[in-house]
Amino acid sequence: MLEGTLCNKHPIRTEQALKALLADTGGKKYYEEMKSLDVDRPLLWNTVEKTFKSRMRTWLEICAHCGLCADSCFFFRINDRDPQQVPAYKIQSTLGEIIRRKGNVDNTFMRMAMETAWAKCTCCNRCGLYCPHGIDVGAMFSYLRGLLYQQGFVPWELKIGSGMHRIYHAQMDVTDEEFAETCKWMAEEYQEDYPGLTIPMDKTGADILYTLNAREVKHYPEALAEAAILFHLAGEDWTVPRSGWELTNLAMFAGDWEACKMQVEHVYAAIERLKPKRMVGTECGHAHRATVVEGPYWAGRKSGSPPVESIHYIEWVAEALRTGKLKIDPKKRIKERVTLQDSCNYIRNNGLKEVAREIIGYIVEPGYFVEMSPNREHNHCCGGGGGLNGIGIFRKQRNKALITKRDQIIETGATLVIAPCHNCWDAIRDLEEKYCIGIRWSFLKTLLIDRVEVPEHLIMR
Amino acid sequence: MFQKILFATCLREACDHAARMAFDLAQKYDAHLYVFNVFGMPTHGYSQVVTDLITGDEVVLNEEYVDWVKEEIAEYCNQLLKKTKKYSFEVTIGFPHREILRFARLIDPDLIIMGGSTGDPEVSTYKRSIAGSTVQRVAKAAPCPVLVVGYPLPAFWGEYSNVVFGTDFSNASDAGFEFALRLLREQKLDCELHVFHALSDGVIQTGDTNAQEEIRDHIGKTKQQIKQKYDPWMEGLKQYFVEVRKGLPALEILKYADEKHADLIVLGPHTKKWEIIAKDHTSIFEQVIARSRCPVVSVNRFAQGKQD
């Protein structure tokens, strides 16, 4: 079985292997090796037989090829209505073919399937909303990604991403020690501005266990400080875990099922150890989907839920505003045309559409908020979901995919886009860089801190 | 006075005068000089790509590129390298202000030196995602004094005739005062120290009549306040002056510094973290460093601990 030194069927298991992969700038050697990577057909078919179950079998078989999913897909719309971009076609020509051929596919097929799975679908699940049979092509592409990963046909950045989770339990090379140091640093830096501010670590039995995104620790730790400030101002009893603080899961994008499970179990272990009343995750869509929505099933939890009630950051914000724990200074409400990016992963796929709008009602002056069209569960993906944002070889496709979101934003006339999701935030940042439409974009935390009233006893003297 | 100096540079013209100051100081104090450059900003989500902050190109990180950046630094510093052998080049990627602060936390320098604003539209995406200038953000949270040199130097360090210290009576101002005093004492400078305060328009609530009298009265009281606060520390200083004026603080400091032919302005920027990022808000400190013809030292509350 021909395999490369970098591109192969083996998951990353050592730091050395991860570094070797990282040293291959842009994945040049990796993709070269991929061209001659053999397909282990017995393994592929054996995996399908064990894991391809009645729900997906039914979906593939009952698809009437009616084409009603076509217009729901932003890839189809921005690629001149190319029939090869119809969701049903995309899944039938990849996963469907693997099934029909009983796994008897070759290297060229697998590389085509890889491009289709990562550059022609972001697993946004919008097509499933419009299919008369309720067929969820996004879910099937997630499954296909797993088959491709097992055979070594996965984009270089995502092999690295899932490898990071395997080595560091985080999407980036941030160790638990570095996380602890960053918490200490941020608390020190902001303590005088917010007297009494702390970032409690490993507190047992707190009301809230806060989990976040490694990129916040690595590149913009202000986001951690902002979360701490808001919990502090709201008077919350909260903590972060010394280990198990990473909510995100690039392994889900990569289709690395084993690492998916390892990562969520690591977070659940922190919950079991610290026994908080509930977990609040940062402003990240896929992290919520991975750890709160899908993770329990990966971890084999019969309840279908994490060990404690786990909510997205917008749910906590809405609750804090509703209960008066956080109060917005009416004079400081947003008074510019502003719109909201509905994240697929917790709006369409977890029903939080009205929660997001409840927050808008508090922080935006009436008359300034403009909905995108379409919106809520019908909203389009940012264009960079499902891991597409970070994949170099598919940058051209990703940049084109941003056009739908660009035009939606332009149509609103907004100068500010609220994006309470890391992936959406990144995509909107990139679309501004690429297309220069003159917008700003923001997470919620920064906007809240600019507007929230500081309780009398917490005012800096 | 300085054993470790961190020169944070963008390798552009805006840093040229700061570079000269950094190497001069390293030579004068036999200090180790860390020449630090943040060359790339993370982009495209979790990818390994960064945007080169000078060229704007998308770059995939590898050792070769890092070596190339270090060669660029060596070329940028060129003649200055003759001044000292105790230097090292440090490069990284990230958001510049945060990485400068992270490195400062690691090496615990005695002084950070930076250039003026680049005013470069090429990095507009970065500027709009992280509002507030790099200098301003570093000055706010640096663990040591931050010296900003934006224009050609009127004098060498230690050859000053006039130092202006602007106070707003905050803790940060106390740290600034300590630094100014220490500079004068340790360097045995035979120069004038001007302690200055600007009363902003909102401070004085004048009635319709006797407005000028009320202002004069307020200025007199503020001068007394300054004397009470700082006199006990002035022992041995022969040339110490107090001045209070009413107006826009940044403008008044700059005007006064100009009148006194100041060689150095010392400030303790007392700005709440979130105020510096408010839209259209430019702090007094940023206005001063943008327009001052002499170097400006910012000393914050963290740096106060450093001096003890």
Interface residues (C-beta under 8 A of the other chain):
Chain A: L22 A23 T25 G26 E157 I160 G161 Q171 M172 W185 E189 Y190 E192 D193 R215 K218 H219 Y220 P221 E222 L250 G384 N389 G390 I391 G392 R395 H422 N423 D426 A427 R429 D430 E432 E433 R440 W441 T446 I449 D450 M460
Chain B: P42 T43 H44 G45 Y46 S47 Q48 V49 T51 V60 L61 N62 E63 E64 G94 F95 R98 L101 R105 T125 R128 S129 I130 A141 N171 K272 K273 W274 I277 A278 R301
